[in-house]
Amino acid sequence: MLRFAPSPTGDMHIGDLRVALFNYIVSQQQKEDFIVRIEDIDKAKNIEGKDQEILDILGLFNINYSQVIYQSEHVRFHSAMALQLIHEKKAFSCFCSPAWIQKKREEAKKANKEYCYDDACRNLPAELVIDNTNPFTIRIARPEQAITIHDKIKGALTFDVNEVDSFIIMNQDKTPTYDFACAVDDMLSDISLIIREENHLKSTPKQEHVRASLSYDKKIEYAHIPLLQNAKGEKISHNDVEATVKYLLEEGYLPEAISNYLILTGNNTPKEIFTLEEATEWFDLSQISHTAVSFDLNVLKKINREHLKNLDAKELSRYVGFADAEIGALARIYLDEVSTTKELKEKINPIFAPREIPSALSADIETIKCIVKEAPYFEEYEAFKEHIVEASQLTDERFTQLLRLLLTNAQEGPELQEIYKYLKNYIGELIK
């Protein structure tokens, strides 16, 4: 079983989507179920509707899942597991106030030391615990020896007991902490492999320790993938608007192109342009880069252009508001100039918009309009051009300038001979 565990606290960014893609591909390769776990325990940070938005995006990218689990529905299990650990003396009540813990953190910082909880409450006599009316958290007792995991990307990794510490597993308000809830939920869902970004690496020994303390003996494998960074060399976050999936879709990047880019970047692939289905045939976690990679919008644009070119002409036309293969073929001509469907619309939409003719050209434009309206249908551009030039007595250069304005509502663009090929059946609509 593999899982994707997003939080409904903001727009999904491409780092999240990359993790979802990798998990989905590997689940397909291993013929295991793939689930989505919405980590919604922190109610104060949740944004209404973001959970459904996440699921909609996964659907748009053809990332299919067998089940959706809301972490908040498992709180009763988290509480039961915490109680079990207390009964087995593997966890303890901690009455240290947040102010006291902060004081200890500041002392450690001044001494240039890593803060580590001093287990002040670990061995309190039972009567002091029972009679204590102060708010308390629950901490799991630190491990007795270092924890070693084998990562499919990073190899063997060992964590000292102080890196794990006697960390909090239940807050004062009786809600579970992130690491405890994740550890329990991965256990409950029988997760076999966890693929996530490397910024979660510090959580791994803590979650391993939780499961070991609960006597869960199934070995969970890990793959911590290097981060995608923004132009500043920082981890891409919800604040990087241009790196959110929602923004990229609105800007006209195709889901298949975004998937292609996210699988390609920082990876050793047999080819540059491919589909999700093709990637499933050869994707290999061991080929992923061991270092962070930067999100490069220019590379994404290049990939998006190639995917647009590969679309069937009628399908391409739908992205610019038509269902006509000829308009799709016309749009394909402009793909030498643009990279997204948004930019493509900006080329095609003016063709069918009202013309604003400069006064200096209006007389000649009206002459051409009249000739075209009376002209027979011409299959070939050269015959059409010859007829208009002869009837109007305009020079080739003047004729080309005026006809381009009439046909495309622009003064520059592809060769008119190519444009005419796909607009000849729309001449009557364009020359009004």
C-alpha positions as CSV (number, residue, x, y, z in Angstrom):
1,M,0.0,0.0,0.0
2,L,1.3,3.5,-0.9
3,R,-0.2,6.8,0.1
4,F,-0.3,10.5,-0.7
5,A,-0.9,12.6,2.4
6,P,-1.6,16.3,1.7
7,S,-2.9,18.9,4.1
8,P,-6.0,21.0,3.1
9,T,-4.2,24.2,4.2
10,G,-3.5,25.9,0.8
11,D,-3.2,25.5,-2.9
12,M,-1.4,22.3,-4.0
13,H,2.1,23.1,-5.3
14,I,4.1,21.2,-7.8
15,G,6.3,19.6,-5.1
16,D,3.1,18.0,-3.7
17,L,2.0,16.8,-7.1
18,R,5.4,15.4,-7.8
19,V,5.2,13.3,-4.6
20,A,1.7,12.1,-5.7
21,L,2.9,11.2,-9.1
22,F,5.8,9.1,-7.8
23,N,3.7,7.3,-5.3
24,Y,1.0,6.5,-8.0
25,I,3.6,5.3,-10.5
26,V,5.3,3.0,-8.0
27,S,1.9,1.7,-6.8
28,Q,1.1,0.8,-10.4
29,Q,4.4,-0.9,-10.9
30,Q,4.1,-2.9,-7.8
31,K,0.4,-3.6,-8.3
32,E,-0.4,-2.2,-4.8
33,D,-3.3,0.0,-3.8
34,F,-2.8,3.7,-3.6
35,I,-4.7,5.8,-1.1
36,V,-5.1,9.5,-0.3
37,R,-4.9,10.6,3.3
38,I,-6.1,14.1,4.0
39,E,-4.2,15.3,7.0
40,D,-6.8,17.6,8.5
41,I,-6.2,17.4,12.2
42,D,-5.0,21.0,12.5
43,K,-8.5,22.5,12.2
44,A,-7.3,26.1,12.6
45,K,-5.2,25.9,9.4
46,N,-7.6,24.0,7.3
47,I,-9.2,25.9,4.4
48,E,-12.7,24.9,3.5
49,G,-12.9,23.2,0.1
50,K,-9.2,22.5,-0.3
51,D,-9.6,18.8,0.3
52,Q,-12.0,18.5,-2.7
53,E,-9.7,20.7,-4.7
54,I,-6.8,18.3,-4.1
55,L,-8.9,15.3,-5.1
56,D,-10.1,17.2,-8.3
57,I,-6.5,17.9,-9.3
58,L,-5.5,14.3,-8.8
59,G,-8.4,13.3,-11.0
60,L,-7.4,15.8,-13.7
61,F,-3.9,14.3,-13.7
62,N,-5.3,10.7,-14.0
63,I,-3.8,9.8,-10.6
64,N,-6.3,7.2,-9.5
65,Y,-6.7,6.1,-5.8
66,S,-8.7,3.4,-4.1
67,Q,-9.7,5.2,-1.0
68,V,-9.7,8.7,0.7
69,I,-9.1,8.8,4.4
70,Y,-9.5,11.8,6.6
71,Q,-6.9,11.8,9.4
72,S,-9.3,13.5,11.8
73,E,-11.5,10.4,11.7
74,H,-8.7,8.4,13.3
75,V,-8.3,10.5,16.4
76,R,-9.9,7.8,18.5
77,F,-7.2,5.4,17.4
78,H,-4.5,7.9,18.1
79,S,-5.8,8.4,21.6
80,A,-6.1,4.6,22.2
81,M,-2.5,4.1,21.0
82,A,-1.2,6.9,23.3
83,L,-3.0,5.3,26.2
84,Q,-1.5,1.9,25.4
85,L,2.0,3.5,25.5
86,I,1.3,5.1,28.9
87,H,0.1,1.8,30.3
88,E,3.2,0.1,29.1
89,K,5.4,2.9,30.5
90,K,6.7,3.8,27.0
91,A,5.1,7.2,27.3
92,F,4.5,9.7,30.1
93,S,2.6,12.8,31.1
94,C,4.6,16.0,30.8
95,F,3.5,19.0,32.9
96,C,6.2,21.4,31.6
97,S,4.6,24.6,30.5
98,P,5.3,26.0,27.0
99,A,7.1,29.0,28.7
100,W,9.4,26.6,30.6
101,I,10.2,24.7,27.4
102,Q,10.9,27.9,25.6
103,K,13.3,29.0,28.3
104,K,15.2,25.7,28.0
105,R,15.3,26.2,24.2
106,E,16.8,29.7,24.6
107,E,19.4,28.4,27.1
108,A,20.5,25.7,24.7
109,K,20.7,28.2,21.9
110,K,23.0,30.5,24.0
111,A,25.2,27.5,24.8
112,N,25.4,26.6,21.1
113,K,23.7,23.3,21.7
114,E,20.8,21.5,20.1
115,Y,17.8,21.6,22.4
116,C,16.9,18.3,23.9
117,Y,14.1,17.6,26.4
118,D,15.6,16.8,29.7
119,D,13.0,14.1,30.7
120,A,12.0,16.2,33.7
121,C,8.6,14.5,33.9
122,R,9.6,11.0,32.8
123,N,10.0,9.5,36.2
124,L,7.5,11.4,38.3
125,P,5.9,9.4,41.1
126,A,2.4,8.2,40.3
127,E,0.8,10.3,43.1
128,L,2.3,13.5,41.6
129,V,0.8,12.6,38.2
130,I,-2.6,11.7,39.5
131,D,-3.0,14.7,41.7
132,N,-1.6,17.2,39.2
133,T,-4.4,19.4,37.8
134,N,-2.1,21.4,35.5
135,P,-2.4,21.0,31.7
136,F,-0.2,18.3,30.3
137,T,1.1,16.8,27.1
138,I,2.0,13.2,26.5
139,R,5.6,12.4,25.5
140,I,6.9,9.1,24.1
141,A,10.1,7.9,25.9
142,R,13.2,8.4,23.8
143,P,14.6,5.3,22.2
144,E,17.4,3.4,23.9
145,Q,19.6,3.1,20.8
146,A,20.2,4.8,17.5
147,I,17.6,4.2,14.7
148,T,18.8,3.2,11.3
149,I,16.7,3.2,8.1
150,H,17.5,2.3,4.5
151,D,16.3,4.9,2.1
152,K,15.9,3.9,-1.6
153,I,17.5,7.2,-2.7
154,K,19.8,8.2,0.2
155,G,20.9,4.7,1.3
156,A,21.5,3.8,5.0
157,L,20.7,6.6,7.4
158,T,21.3,6.5,11.2
159,F,19.7,8.8,13.7
160,D,21.0,9.3,17.3
161,V,18.6,9.0,20.2
162,N,18.8,12.7,20.9
163,E,17.6,13.4,17.3
164,V,14.4,11.5,18.2
165,D,14.2,12.8,21.8
166,S,11.2,12.2,24.1
167,F,8.9,14.1,21.8
168,I,5.3,15.1,22.3
169,I,2.7,12.7,20.8
170,M,-0.5,14.2,22.3
171,N,-1.0,17.9,22.8
172,Q,-2.6,19.6,25.8
173,D,-5.9,19.7,23.9
174,K,-5.7,15.9,23.4
175,T,-5.1,16.1,19.7
176,P,-2.2,14.0,18.3
177,T,0.9,15.6,17.0
178,Y,1.9,15.3,13.3
179,D,4.5,12.6,13.7
180,F,2.4,10.4,16.0
181,A,-0.7,10.6,13.9
182,C,1.3,9.8,10.7
183,A,3.0,6.9,12.3
184,V,-0.2,5.4,13.6
185,D,-2.1,6.0,10.3
186,D,0.6,4.4,8.2
187,M,0.4,1.4,10.5
188,L,-3.4,1.3,10.3
189,S,-3.3,1.5,6.5
190,D,-0.6,-1.2,6.2
191,I,1.6,1.2,4.2
192,S,4.6,-0.6,2.7
193,L,6.5,2.3,1.1
194,I,6.6,6.0,1.9
195,I,7.7,8.3,-0.8
196,R,7.9,11.9,0.3
197,E,10.1,15.0,0.1
198,E,13.4,15.0,2.0
199,N,12.3,17.8,4.3
200,H,10.3,15.1,6.1
201,L,13.5,13.1,6.8
202,K,13.7,14.3,10.5
203,S,10.2,12.8,11.0
204,T,11.2,9.4,9.8
205,P,13.1,8.1,13.0
206,K,10.3,9.5,15.2
207,Q,7.6,7.7,13.3
208,E,9.7,4.5,13.2
209,H,10.1,4.8,17.0
210,V,6.4,5.2,17.5
211,R,5.6,2.0,15.6
212,A,8.4,0.1,17.3
213,S,7.1,1.2,20.7
214,L,3.6,-0.1,19.6
215,S,5.3,-3.4,18.7
216,Y,4.5,-3.0,15.1
217,D,7.0,-5.2,13.3
218,K,6.2,-4.7,9.6
219,K,9.2,-3.1,7.8
220,I,8.2,0.1,6.0
221,E,10.5,1.2,3.2
222,Y,11.3,4.9,2.5
223,A,12.3,7.1,-0.4
224,H,13.0,10.7,0.4
225,I,13.1,12.6,-2.8
226,P,15.2,15.9,-3.1
227,L,13.3,19.1,-3.0
228,L,12.1,21.2,-5.9
229,Q,13.4,24.7,-5.3
230,N,12.3,28.1,-6.5
231,A,14.6,30.7,-8.2
232,K,15.9,31.7,-4.8
233,G,17.1,28.2,-4.1
234,E,14.4,27.7,-1.4
235,K,11.9,24.9,-1.0
236,I,8.8,25.6,-3.1
237,S,5.9,26.4,-0.8
238,H,2.3,27.5,-0.9
239,N,3.6,31.1,-1.0
240,D,5.2,30.5,-4.4
241,V,2.1,31.3,-6.4
242,E,3.7,30.6,-9.8
243,A,4.6,27.1,-8.6
244,T,1.0,26.1,-7.6
245,V,-0.8,23.6,-9.8
246,K,-3.8,25.8,-9.9
247,Y,-1.8,28.7,-11.3
248,L,-0.1,26.5,-14.0
249,L,-3.4,25.1,-15.2
250,E,-4.9,28.6,-15.4
251,E,-1.9,29.8,-17.4
252,G,-2.5,27.1,-19.9
253,Y,-0.2,24.3,-19.1
254,L,-1.6,20.8,-19.9
255,P,-1.8,18.3,-17.0
256,E,0.2,15.7,-19.2
257,A,2.9,18.3,-19.8
258,I,3.2,19.2,-16.1
259,S,3.4,15.5,-15.2
260,N,6.0,15.0,-17.9
261,Y,8.1,17.9,-16.4
262,L,7.8,16.7,-12.8
263,I,8.9,13.1,-13.7
264,L,11.7,14.3,-16.0
265,T,13.3,16.9,-13.8
266,G,16.1,15.6,-11.6
267,N,15.6,12.1,-13.2
268,N,17.3,9.9,-15.7
269,T,14.7,9.2,-18.3
270,P,14.9,7.4,-21.7
271,K,13.3,10.3,-23.5
272,E,12.2,13.9,-22.9
273,I,8.6,13.8,-24.0
274,F,6.4,11.1,-22.6
275,T,3.0,10.3,-21.1
276,L,2.3,9.1,-17.6
277,E,1.5,5.6,-18.9
278,E,4.8,5.5,-20.7
279,A,6.7,6.6,-17.5
280,T,5.1,3.8,-15.6
281,E,6.9,1.3,-17.8
282,W,10.4,2.5,-17.0
283,F,10.3,4.8,-13.9
284,D,12.9,3.9,-11.3
285,L,13.3,5.6,-7.9
286,S,17.0,4.8,-7.9
287,Q,17.5,7.1,-10.9
288,I,16.3,10.2,-9.0
289,S,18.8,12.9,-8.4
290,H,20.3,13.0,-4.9
291,T,20.4,16.8,-4.8
292,A,17.7,19.5,-5.0
293,V,16.6,20.7,-8.4
294,S,15.2,24.0,-9.5
295,F,11.8,24.5,-11.0
296,D,12.5,25.9,-14.5
297,L,9.4,27.4,-16.1
298,N,11.2,27.7,-19.5
299,V,11.7,23.9,-19.6
300,L,8.1,23.4,-18.7
301,K,7.1,25.7,-21.6
302,K,9.1,23.7,-24.0
303,I,7.6,20.5,-22.9
304,N,4.1,22.0,-22.9
305,R,4.5,23.1,-26.5
306,E,5.5,19.6,-27.6
307,H,2.4,18.1,-25.9
308,L,0.2,20.7,-27.6
309,K,1.7,19.8,-30.9
310,N,1.0,16.1,-30.2
311,L,-2.7,16.8,-29.7
312,D,-5.2,15.8,-32.3
313,A,-6.3,18.9,-34.3
314,K,-9.9,18.8,-33.1
315,E,-8.8,18.3,-29.5
316,L,-6.4,21.2,-29.8
317,S,-9.2,23.4,-31.2
318,R,-11.2,22.8,-28.0
319,Y,-8.5,24.6,-26.0
320,V,-9.3,27.7,-28.0
321,G,-13.0,27.5,-27.9
322,F,-13.8,25.4,-31.0
323,A,-14.6,21.8,-32.0
324,D,-13.2,22.1,-35.5
325,A,-10.1,20.3,-36.8
326,E,-9.3,23.1,-39.2
327,I,-9.1,25.6,-36.3
328,G,-7.0,23.1,-34.4
329,A,-4.6,22.9,-37.4
330,L,-4.5,26.7,-37.6
331,A,-3.7,26.9,-33.9
332,R,-0.9,24.4,-34.4
333,I,0.8,26.9,-36.8
334,Y,1.1,29.4,-33.9
335,L,2.8,26.9,-31.7
336,D,6.1,28.1,-33.1
337,E,5.4,31.4,-31.3
338,V,3.6,30.4,-28.1
339,S,3.8,27.7,-25.4
340,T,0.5,27.5,-23.6
341,T,-3.2,27.3,-24.3
342,K,-3.6,30.8,-22.8
343,E,-1.1,32.3,-25.2
344,L,-2.7,30.3,-28.0
345,K,-6.1,31.8,-27.3
346,E,-4.5,35.2,-27.4
347,K,-3.6,34.4,-31.0
348,I,-6.8,32.8,-32.2
349,N,-9.5,34.8,-30.4
350,P,-8.7,38.1,-32.2
351,I,-9.2,36.4,-35.5
352,F,-12.9,36.0,-34.7
353,A,-13.2,39.4,-32.9
354,P,-14.5,42.7,-34.4
355,R,-11.8,44.6,-36.4
356,E,-10.6,48.1,-35.5
357,I,-9.4,49.3,-38.9
358,P,-7.1,52.4,-38.9
359,S,-8.7,55.2,-40.9
360,A,-5.8,55.3,-43.3
361,L,-6.6,51.8,-44.4
362,S,-10.4,51.9,-44.3
363,A,-11.0,52.7,-48.0
364,D,-8.8,49.9,-49.3
365,I,-10.2,47.5,-46.7
366,E,-13.7,48.2,-47.9
367,T,-12.6,47.6,-51.5
368,I,-11.2,44.2,-50.6
369,K,-14.3,43.4,-48.6
370,C,-16.6,44.1,-51.5
371,I,-14.5,42.0,-53.9
372,V,-14.3,39.1,-51.5
373,K,-18.0,39.1,-50.9
374,E,-18.7,38.8,-54.6
375,A,-15.8,36.4,-55.3
376,P,-16.3,32.7,-55.9
377,Y,-14.8,30.1,-53.6
378,F,-11.1,29.5,-54.1
379,E,-9.6,26.3,-52.8
380,E,-6.0,27.5,-53.2
381,Y,-4.6,30.7,-51.8
382,E,-2.7,31.8,-54.9
383,A,-5.9,31.8,-57.0
384,F,-7.7,33.8,-54.3
385,K,-4.9,36.3,-54.1
386,E,-4.6,36.7,-57.9
387,H,-8.4,37.4,-58.1
388,I,-8.3,40.1,-55.3
389,V,-5.2,41.8,-56.6
390,E,-6.5,41.9,-60.1
391,A,-9.9,43.2,-59.1
392,S,-8.5,45.8,-56.6
393,Q,-5.4,46.9,-58.5
394,L,-3.5,46.9,-55.2
395,T,0.2,46.0,-55.1
396,D,1.2,42.6,-53.6
397,E,2.7,44.3,-50.5
398,R,-0.3,46.5,-49.9
399,F,-2.7,43.6,-50.5
400,T,-0.8,41.3,-48.1
401,Q,-0.9,44.0,-45.4
402,L,-4.6,44.5,-45.8
403,L,-5.6,40.9,-46.1
404,R,-3.5,39.9,-43.0
405,L,-5.4,42.5,-41.0
406,L,-8.8,41.3,-42.4
407,L,-8.1,37.6,-41.8
408,T,-6.1,37.6,-38.6
409,N,-6.8,41.0,-37.0
410,A,-3.1,41.4,-36.6
411,Q,-0.3,43.1,-38.6
412,E,2.2,40.2,-38.1
413,G,2.1,36.5,-38.0
414,P,2.5,33.2,-40.0
415,E,2.5,33.1,-43.8
416,L,-1.0,34.0,-45.2
417,Q,-0.8,31.0,-47.5
418,E,-0.8,28.7,-44.4
419,I,-3.5,30.7,-42.6
420,Y,-5.8,30.8,-45.7
421,K,-5.6,27.0,-45.9
422,Y,-7.5,26.7,-42.6
423,L,-9.6,29.9,-42.7
424,K,-11.0,29.7,-46.3
425,N,-14.3,28.2,-45.0
426,Y,-14.6,31.1,-42.5
427,I,-13.9,33.9,-45.1
428,G,-17.6,35.0,-45.1
429,E,-17.7,35.3,-41.3
430,L,-14.4,37.2,-41.1
431,I,-15.0,39.6,-44.0
432,K,-18.2,41.4,-42.8
